[in-house]
Amino acid sequence: MVKKLTKHGNSLALVIDRPILDLLKIDPTTPLEVTTDGKRLTISPVHPEARKARFDAAQKLAHPKYAKAFKKLAE
């Protein structure tokens, strides 16, 4: 599907068609994560449990390496 951006004030907006919104269970309150690899733009719905799982995984990796720094920052 090819889409064009729409002028919205001083910004540009991407209009997402209803069937896609329904398929992905996106509504006006769904937070969306926008990422890029420098060549592509990816827009994904953020579901709280998935976001928490990613945070927990990152914390599990970072804690052993940076535990002393985290403790010092907390003081």
Steps between C-alpha positions, in 0.01 A plus 500: 500500500638838402397798715572871486551730794236761577575854622389541864587847633879534479540122490422211270261218590460146376136392479456132583195333348236349729555135391865522604409664830245227567743223404766631741246596770613864494268769630558870576640413846751237382859618544707451186874444486673668206846367414739525208810323381598805296327373187161377618236633733323243719184578692386238752229495764646482849320259724587553868592136564732485198665828600548375857652175372754695288582724798546200730730331246710816465518540876607138540790559261602840641474431873796261538725729298394832653373407850757718677418804284125448552551479876711817501239686294225391740681650799 
